[in-house]
Amino acid sequence: MHSSHRTYKLLVVDDHQLMIDGLCGILKDEKLIETIHTALNGQEAIEMVRQYAIDCVLMDINMPLLNGMDATKIIKQQNPEVKIIIISMLSDTPVVIKLLKAGADGFILKNTGREEMLRAIEKVMNNEKYVSHELTMNMYQHLGTPKGDVSSDNHLTHRETEIICLIADGMTNQQIAERLFISVHTVDTHRKNMLSKLGLKNTAALVKYASDNKLL
């Protein structure tokens, strides 16, 4: 991590102490993290956010007293600038979409590694959304193409939507090629195909299209 980064106060919310210990263990020596607070349910989470000026919350969904969905809504109403990353075992698309609508900034699976966890924290603190790669794939399959939209004839393939997502993440053709194990030329071909298929002028328009059509 660069030294110019500010550090963040983190809150880990989970009703399983083992999960909390695991996350704290992974994150405790990170330069990015200033302090880590913990809470065992959504109710405690709301109090902790208030009390400790938390920057970023790693939030479980199913918890007693107040679940992650409701806690997310309340925290976002009271402190819109606090970033919330949902950590779940469920890669259930409707749930993911609901949580993003409730105000969550990110969604990662509990089997995520340390690198992805840190990338998610950096992204959301940078005012971007972050959704696990595995989940974005499920979301495309679930959402398909929006109904009654002009794009109904312009079905993007699974691979094309995958590439839009990575472009939107700020990846270069080279990085996308490496991530997907294809050649840079293939990435570029896909991009050109999408532009012509959707009648768009450039990559920025492509990302905007994907965002407008809830593909991201």
Summary of the structure (lengths in Angstrom):
residues: 216
radius of gyration: 18.4
end to end distance: 26.2
largest distance: 52.7
contacts: 658
relative contact order: 0.09
helix: 52%
strand: 13%
